[in-house]
Amino acid sequence: MRQRINHGLTCRGSLAIAAFAAALAFASPTIASAAPAESHQLPADLAHTLDAYNRATIGSDIPALAAIVTDDYMLVNSDASVQDKASYLRDFAVPGFKLDPYMVEQPVYKVRGDTALTGGIFRLRWTQESSRHERRLRIVHFWVKQDRRWRISYTQLTRVPD
């Protein structure tokens, strides 16, 4: 059963947005926080942007997130619902919505010129409307380099059975 939240979003939709936050420290299995990305597998500018994304996600920094995702950004949630940039950013403004730090396992990095994939598996835990929620998810971000800046264009979340 789905719970409705502010802005007409569903609990699952908000979860996926929270999960988007999970791209956090894909450098190695590490706890997502404001700590710098530690990946030697990523170009320095992408690692820097990934770190900025991580900090913005945990801190619900909507202006920073808006600068990191492309205008045509698409998020495919683990329930197959789709969100655009505006919908994704609105989830971070929902009162009482807060992501817990998490550890990313099985990190994946693929860089090809001005495009890259980052991903991994994590257990997403968050608070919403005074309720605790939890999901184990696989996340993949598609990055593009636009005007010499790395930005996230697409995110896919897949539920991982416990």
C-alpha positions in Angstrom: 0.0 0.0 0.0 1.3 3.5 -0.8 1.2 6.4 1.6 0.5 9.8 0.2 2.8 12.7 1.1 2.9 16.4 0.4 3.0 17.5 -3.2 1.0 14.5 -4.2 4.0 12.2 -4.2 3.9 8.7 -2.9 6.1 7.3 -0.2 7.8 5.2 -2.8 8.4 8.2 -5.1 10.0 10.0 -2.2 12.0 6.9 -1.4 13.4 6.8 -4.8 14.4 10.3 -4.5 16.0 9.5 -1.3 17.7 6.6 -3.0 19.0 9.0 -5.6 21.0 10.3 -2.8 22.6 7.0 -2.6 25.1 7.7 -5.3 27.0 9.0 -2.4 30.5 7.7 -1.9 30.7 5.2 -4.8 34.5 5.4 -4.5 34.7 2.3 -2.3 32.4 0.8 0.3 32.1 3.8 2.6 29.5 5.6 4.6 27.8 8.4 2.7 28.5 11.7 4.4 30.2 15.0 3.8 33.5 13.2 3.5 35.3 13.6 0.1 35.0 10.9 -2.5 38.0 8.6 -2.3 38.0 7.0 -5.8 41.1 6.8 -7.8 39.0 5.2 -10.5 37.2 8.5 -11.4 38.6 11.6 -13.0 39.3 14.2 -10.3 36.6 16.6 -11.5 33.9 13.8 -11.5 35.0 12.6 -8.0 34.7 16.2 -6.8 31.2 16.6 -8.3 30.2 13.2 -6.8 31.3 14.5 -3.4 29.4 17.7 -3.8 26.3 15.6 -4.8 26.7 13.5 -1.7 26.9 16.5 0.6 24.0 18.2 -1.1 21.9 15.0 -0.8 22.5 14.4 2.9 22.0 18.1 3.6 18.9 18.4 1.4 20.6 21.3 -0.4 18.2 21.8 -3.2 20.1 24.6 -5.0 23.2 22.5 -5.1 21.3 19.4 -6.3 19.6 21.6 -9.0 23.0 22.6 -10.3 24.2 19.0 -10.4 21.3 17.3 -12.2 20.6 18.3 -15.8 17.5 20.2 -16.8 16.1 17.1 -18.6 17.0 14.8 -15.6 15.0 11.6 -15.2 14.7 9.4 -12.2 13.3 5.9 -12.6 12.2 4.7 -9.1 12.3 1.2 -7.9 8.5 1.0 -8.3 8.9 2.0 -12.0 7.5 5.5 -11.5 9.3 8.3 -13.2 10.2 11.7 -11.9 11.6 14.8 -13.7 14.0 17.3 -12.2 11.3 19.5 -10.6 9.6 16.5 -9.0 12.9 15.1 -7.7 13.9 18.4 -6.1 10.5 18.9 -4.5 10.9 15.7 -2.5 13.8 17.2 -0.6 11.5 20.1 0.5 8.9 17.8 2.0 8.7 18.7 5.8 10.1 15.9 7.9 11.9 14.1 5.1 15.4 13.2 6.1 17.8 10.6 4.7 20.1 8.6 7.0 23.8 8.2 6.0 24.4 4.8 4.4 27.1 2.6 3.0 27.5 1.9 -0.7 28.5 -1.7 -1.5 29.8 -3.2 -4.8 30.6 0.2 -6.4 30.6 0.5 -10.1 32.5 3.1 -12.3 32.5 3.3 -16.0 34.0 6.4 -17.7 33.9 6.9 -21.4 35.0 10.3 -22.6 32.3 12.9 -21.5 30.0 10.2 -20.1 30.2 8.0 -17.0 28.2 5.5 -15.0 28.4 5.3 -11.2 26.5 2.9 -9.1 26.3 0.3 -6.3 24.0 -1.3 -3.8 22.9 0.4 -0.5 20.3 0.1 2.2 18.3 3.3 2.2 16.8 4.4 5.5 14.9 7.6 5.9 12.3 9.4 8.0 9.1 10.8 6.4 6.1 12.1 8.2 7.5 10.8 11.5 7.7 7.3 10.1 10.8 5.3 9.5 11.3 3.5 6.1 14.0 1.2 4.7 14.8 -0.4 1.3 17.8 -2.2 -0.2 18.4 -0.8 -3.6 20.8 -0.9 -6.6 21.4 2.6 -8.0 23.0 3.7 -11.3 23.7 7.3 -12.3 24.4 8.3 -15.9 26.7 11.4 -15.9 27.4 13.7 -18.8 30.0 16.4 -19.0 28.4 19.7 -20.1 30.3 22.9 -20.4 33.3 21.2 -18.7 31.1 20.2 -15.7 29.9 16.8 -14.7 26.1 16.5 -14.2 23.7 13.6 -13.6 21.3 13.1 -16.4 19.6 9.9 -15.4 19.2 7.7 -12.4 17.7 4.2 -12.2 16.8 2.4 -8.9 16.1 -1.3 -8.6 14.9 -2.9 -5.5 17.2 -5.7 -4.2 15.5 -8.5 -2.3 16.7 -8.9 1.3 
